[in-house]
Amino acid sequence: MPDRETLHVAEFHGDGISSELSAAVHQVARTLPLTVEFHAVDLSLEARTANADAAYEAAMAAIHSHRIAIKYPTVTQAESPNKVLRERCAFSVIHRPVASLAGVKTRHTGKVDMHIIRVAVGGTYEDAGRRIGDDVAVSIRVIERRPSREAALFAFRLARRLECGVVSTSKYTIQRETDGLFEEIVAEVARDFPGVDHRSELFDALLYKAVLDPENYRVVVTPNEYGDFLSDMACGMVGSLGLGASASYSFDPKGEVELAMFDPAGGTAPDIAGKGICNPSAALLAFAMLLAHTGHRGLGTMVDEAVRGAIAAGESTRDLGGSLDTAGFTAAVCARIRPR
């Protein structure tokens, strides 16, 4: 038999339920016809407090060596590890897929299958603002060509593969210069993808229409804070913020992905840490995204479908109305992968 392929992955450990999520990912990885070698880096608050520079330098060495990483939740105290990693890795695009899951109770009847492509920098998030006198505060809104173009390229390439259109969204009639520049850049990229439909929608109108008819939105590209708002709303529509996975990308001068980091959207959940009852779904879905990104699309789909299949069958953790603990749910996912 030929030797099994080995996939090397930088693994950024964090706080709270981090170790439990990691254990679930490792267990699922062992069921695959692929050897996944995880290269651990400690980014916990304890490690960062002891020597933050050393912790981040180790993380940079690992991700630059292997080009991909999976990250677990970290506590934000003196600094945000996510922000530090974004700046040091030059992540400019965040991809958040959000899709309805059978077996998850929601207050929404529409089917969501949306890919939110968010410019990871700029907007108003780059400037905390300043006070002028006692009663006035101002901040600067920043839209840059390079990250906007990278987000647009990623969106159109994804839409071409999914055989769907792209919706760009912002407040371009109000923020004429900043959001207007973003829309101009998206339109420029759209001309290179004649087979992919493109339309622009005002962000407030899109929120309204996406709630009414989510089926009309597959790939949405948008500036930083709008993507933040839309991602959380979409997760609410499918029933849980804890079911969201995301990917962060940096790009080379040719627009190809250079570094990629995948992570669950949820937090450290200190109230349940160590109890073995956390829901590892988002971490497993992030791992599925990582597999697809590295050319193992079939295996990524297999893991994604195994997670969704277990939840649909009622084999879920307590937060989703089931009775399984973390280990039990992970075992249910693995049981769906092995026969395939």
C-alpha positions in Angstrom: 0.0 0.0 0.0 1.2 3.5 -0.7 2.3 5.6 2.3 -0.4 7.9 3.8 -0.1 11.5 3.0 0.9 13.7 5.9 -0.7 17.1 6.5 1.2 19.5 8.8 -0.9 21.9 10.7 0.1 24.6 13.2 -2.2 24.4 16.2 -2.8 27.5 18.4 -4.0 26.5 21.9 -5.9 28.9 24.0 -8.0 29.1 27.1 -11.1 27.7 28.7 -12.5 24.9 26.5 -9.6 25.0 24.1 -8.1 21.7 25.2 -11.4 19.9 24.8 -12.0 21.3 21.3 -8.5 20.3 20.4 -9.1 16.7 21.6 -12.2 16.5 19.5 -10.4 17.7 16.4 -7.6 15.2 17.0 -10.0 12.3 17.4 -11.8 13.2 14.1 -8.5 13.6 12.3 -7.4 10.1 13.4 -10.4 8.6 11.5 -9.3 10.1 8.1 -7.2 8.3 5.5 -4.7 11.0 6.0 -2.0 11.6 8.7 -2.5 15.0 10.3 0.5 16.1 12.3 -0.4 19.0 14.6 2.4 21.4 15.7 1.2 22.9 19.0 1.8 26.5 20.1 0.7 27.7 23.5 -1.2 31.0 23.2 -3.0 30.7 26.5 -3.2 33.7 28.8 -0.7 32.1 31.1 1.8 31.7 28.3 1.2 35.2 27.0 1.5 36.7 30.5 4.8 34.9 31.1 6.3 35.9 27.7 4.0 37.3 25.1 6.8 37.9 22.5 8.0 34.3 22.7 4.4 32.9 22.4 3.6 35.0 19.3 7.0 34.3 17.7 6.4 30.6 18.1 3.0 31.0 16.5 4.5 33.0 13.6 7.3 30.4 13.1 4.7 27.6 13.0 2.2 29.2 10.6 5.0 30.4 8.2 6.5 26.9 8.2 3.2 25.0 7.5 1.1 27.8 5.9 -2.0 26.7 7.7 -3.2 26.8 11.3 -6.2 26.0 13.4 -6.8 28.2 16.4 -8.9 27.7 19.5 -10.5 30.4 21.7 -8.2 32.7 23.6 -8.9 35.2 26.4 -8.5 38.9 25.6 -6.9 40.8 28.4 -4.0 43.1 27.7 -4.3 42.5 24.0 -6.5 40.6 21.6 -4.6 37.5 20.3 -6.9 37.6 17.2 -5.8 41.2 16.5 -2.2 40.4 17.0 -2.3 37.4 14.8 -4.2 39.3 12.1 -1.6 42.1 12.1 1.5 39.8 12.2 0.1 37.4 9.5 -1.3 40.3 7.4 -4.7 38.6 7.3 -6.9 40.8 5.1 -9.9 38.6 4.4 -12.3 36.6 6.7 -14.5 33.9 5.2 -17.5 32.9 7.3 -19.8 30.3 5.9 -23.2 30.1 7.6 -25.7 27.4 6.7 -28.9 26.0 8.3 -28.5 22.8 10.2 -31.3 20.2 10.4 -32.0 19.4 14.0 -31.3 22.8 15.4 -34.2 24.8 16.7 -34.5 28.3 15.1 -37.1 31.1 15.0 -36.6 31.4 11.3 -38.1 29.2 8.6 -35.9 30.2 5.6 -32.9 28.2 4.4 -29.6 29.9 5.0 -26.6 28.9 2.9 -24.5 32.0 2.9 -20.7 32.7 2.5 -19.8 36.0 4.0 -16.5 37.4 2.7 -15.4 40.3 5.0 -12.5 42.7 4.6 -10.6 41.9 7.8 -9.1 45.4 8.2 -10.1 49.0 7.9 -13.6 50.4 8.2 -14.0 52.1 11.6 -12.4 49.2 13.5 -8.9 50.4 12.9 -9.4 53.7 14.8 -10.7 53.8 18.3 -11.3 57.5 17.9 -10.5 60.5 20.0 -12.4 63.0 22.2 -12.5 66.7 21.2 -13.5 68.7 24.2 -16.2 67.4 26.5 -19.0 66.6 24.1 -17.5 65.4 20.8 -15.8 62.2 19.7 -14.5 61.4 16.2 -13.0 58.4 14.5 -11.6 57.8 11.0 -13.1 55.3 8.5 -10.5 53.6 6.3 -11.1 51.7 3.1 -7.9 50.4 1.4 -7.6 49.1 -2.2 -5.4 46.0 -1.6 -7.5 44.2 1.0 -10.8 45.2 -0.7 -9.5 43.8 -4.0 -8.3 40.6 -2.2 -11.7 40.1 -0.6 -13.4 40.7 -4.0 -11.1 38.2 -5.8 -11.8 35.6 -3.1 -15.5 36.2 -3.4 -15.7 35.9 -7.2 -13.4 32.8 -7.2 -15.7 31.2 -4.7 -18.8 32.1 -6.5 -17.5 30.8 -9.8 -16.8 27.4 -8.1 -20.3 27.4 -6.4 -21.9 28.6 -9.7 -23.7 31.5 -8.1 -23.5 35.3 -8.1 -21.8 37.8 -5.8 -23.6 40.5 -3.8 -21.4 43.4 -2.6 -22.9 45.5 0.2 -22.1 48.7 2.0 -23.6 52.2 2.6 -22.2 53.6 -0.7 -24.9 56.3 -1.1 -24.0 57.8 2.3 -20.3 56.9 2.7 -19.7 58.0 -0.9 -15.9 58.2 -0.7 -15.1 55.2 1.5 -17.8 52.7 0.7 -17.9 54.1 -2.8 -14.3 53.1 -3.3 -15.0 49.6 -2.0 -17.8 49.2 -4.5 -15.6 50.6 -7.3 -12.9 48.0 -6.5 -15.5 45.1 -6.5 -16.9 46.3 -9.8 -13.3 46.3 -11.3 -12.8 42.7 -10.2 -16.2 41.7 -11.4 -15.2 42.6 -15.0 -12.6 39.8 -14.8 -15.4 37.3 -14.0 -17.9 37.7 -16.9 -19.7 34.5 -16.0 -20.4 35.5 -12.5 -23.4 37.8 -11.8 -22.8 40.8 -9.5 -25.0 43.3 -7.9 -24.6 45.9 -5.2 -27.1 46.4 -2.4 -27.3 48.9 0.4 -26.4 47.2 3.7 -29.5 48.1 5.7 -31.7 46.9 2.8 -29.7 43.7 2.5 -30.2 42.9 6.2 -34.0 43.2 5.7 -34.1 41.2 2.5 -31.7 38.5 3.9 -34.1 37.9 6.8 -37.1 37.6 4.4 -35.4 35.6 1.6 -32.0 34.2 2.7 -32.1 31.9 -0.3 -31.2 34.9 -2.5 -27.8 35.3 -0.9 -24.9 32.8 -1.4 -21.8 34.9 -1.6 -21.7 38.3 0.0 -18.6 40.6 0.1 -18.5 43.6 2.4 -16.2 45.9 4.4 -15.1 45.1 7.9 -17.8 46.0 10.4 -20.6 45.2 8.0 -19.3 41.7 7.7 -19.1 41.5 11.5 -22.7 42.5 11.9 -24.0 40.2 9.0 -22.1 37.2 10.3 -23.7 37.4 13.8 -27.1 37.9 12.3 -26.8 35.0 10.0 -25.6 32.7 12.9 -28.7 33.9 14.8 -30.9 32.8 11.9 -29.5 29.3 11.9 -29.9 29.0 15.7 -26.5 29.5 17.3 -23.4 31.6 17.2 -21.6 28.6 18.5 -22.1 26.7 15.2 -20.0 29.2 13.2 -16.5 28.5 11.8 -14.4 31.0 10.0 -11.1 31.3 8.1 -8.7 34.2 7.9 -6.4 34.6 4.8 -3.4 36.6 3.7 -2.3 36.8 0.1 0.8 37.0 -2.0 1.3 39.8 -4.7 -0.4 37.6 -7.3 -3.6 37.3 -5.1 -3.0 33.7 -4.1 -3.5 32.6 -0.5 -0.3 32.7 1.4 -1.3 32.0 5.0 -4.6 30.6 6.3 -6.0 30.2 9.8 -9.2 28.4 10.7 -11.1 28.9 14.0 -14.4 28.4 15.7 -16.4 31.6 16.2 -17.3 30.9 19.9 -15.4 32.0 23.0 -13.5 30.3 25.8 -16.7 29.4 27.8 -14.9 29.4 31.2 -18.2 28.4 33.0 -18.1 24.9 31.5 -14.4 24.5 30.8 -13.0 21.2 32.0 -16.5 19.6 32.4 -16.5 17.8 29.1 -19.8 19.2 28.0 -18.8 21.8 25.4 -20.1 21.6 21.8 -17.1 21.0 19.5 -19.2 21.5 16.3 -17.7 24.8 15.3 -14.1 23.6 15.8 -14.8 20.5 13.7 -16.4 22.6 11.0 -13.3 24.8 11.0 -11.2 21.7 10.6 -13.4 20.7 7.6 -12.7 24.1 6.1 -9.0 23.6 6.6 -9.1 20.2 4.9 -10.9 21.7 1.9 -8.4 24.6 1.7 -5.5 22.2 1.6 -6.8 20.3 -1.4 -8.7 17.6 0.5 -12.1 18.9 -0.4 -13.7 15.4 -0.3 -12.5 14.8 3.3 -13.6 18.3 4.3 -17.1 17.6 2.9 -17.1 14.3 4.7 -16.3 15.9 8.1 -18.8 18.7 7.5 -21.6 16.3 6.6 -20.7 14.0 9.6 -21.1 16.9 12.0 -24.4 18.0 10.4 -25.7 14.4 10.2 -25.1 13.8 13.9 -26.9 17.0 14.9 -29.8 16.2 12.5 -30.2 12.7 14.0 -30.5 14.3 17.5 -27.0 13.1 18.5 -26.1 16.5 19.8 -24.8 18.2 22.9 -27.0 19.7 25.6 -26.8 23.3 24.2 -28.7 22.0 21.1 -31.2 20.0 23.1 -29.4 16.7 23.0 -27.9 14.6 25.8 -24.4 13.9 24.6 -21.2 15.3 26.2 -18.2 16.4 24.1 -16.8 12.9 23.8 -20.1 11.4 23.0 -20.8 13.9 20.2 -17.3 13.5 18.8 -17.7 9.7 18.7 -21.0 10.1 16.9 -19.2 12.2 14.2 -16.4 9.7 13.9 -18.9 6.9 13.5 -20.3 8.7 10.4 -16.8 9.1 8.9 -15.4 5.7 9.3 -17.7 3.8 6.9 -17.0 6.3 4.2 
